[in-house]
């Protein structure tokens, strides 16, 4: 299957500033994840994680799909090794 996303920017009459928005996304989202792809090793991304889960809920992935348990716990600064993924094993 292929997925195609079409984004539509609000008209300038709404006060939306595309240039400022693009710069903000780059500085506050894209760049921090380049050094911390799982969002758990830098204060900015740690705080984003905490603020998005105010009740400290944990999804039951480890119970419903134990094959992904290692990936769900992973918090490295490098990408998770492909050979450790269920679909990466021969």
N, C-alpha and C positions, 0 to 999 in steps of 0.2 A: 504494500500500500504506500501511496505517496501522500504527503501532507503539504498543503500550500496555505500560507497565511497572508492575508492582505490587510495591512494596517491603514487606517485613514486618520490623518491628523485633523484636529478640530480647526475650523476656520479662524483666521487671524482676528476676526471681529469678536471672538470669545475671550481674547486676551492671552490665548495660548502662544507661548514663545518656543517655537520648534528648536531654534539654535540653543537656547538656555536649557531646554529639556534634554536635548541630545548630549550636551556637555555634562549635565547633572547625571544622566544615566551612565556615561562613560566613567566619571569620577567616583560615583557612589555604588555602582553595580559591576560594570565590566572589569575595570582595572583591579579592584580588590580581589576578585575571584581568579585573576590570572596567577596570583601568588598563593592563593588559598582556595583551591577549587571546591573544597567541601565546606567552606565557611565556618571553620571551627578553630582556627589558629591565630586570627587577628582580632583585636578588640572590636573593630567596627563590625565585622561579620558575626562575631559572637553575640554582640548586642542585637543585631538584626534577628538572629535565631531566637534569642530570648524574648524579644518583643513580639514575635510572631507566634509564640507558644506560651501565653501568659499563665496557663493552668498546668504547665509542665506535663502535658499529655504525651504519651508514647504510643505510636501506632503499633499494632500487633504483628508487624511483618515477620519478626523472628518466629512467631508461632504459626502463622499462616503459610510462610515460605521460608523454612529454615535454611534453604540453600543460599539465601541472600543475607543471612545473619552476619557474616564476616564483612560484607560490603556495607551494611547498615551501621555497623559499629566503627567503620574506618574513618579516620580523621587525619590523614596525612597531608603533606603539602604537595605530594606528587599524585598523579592519577593512580587509582586502584589497579593493581596488576591484572591484566586481561586474563592471564592463565589461571587466576583464582576465581574467575566468574564461572558460573555453571555452564554458560554457553561458550566459554573460552577453553574448556577442557576437551581434550581429544577423546 
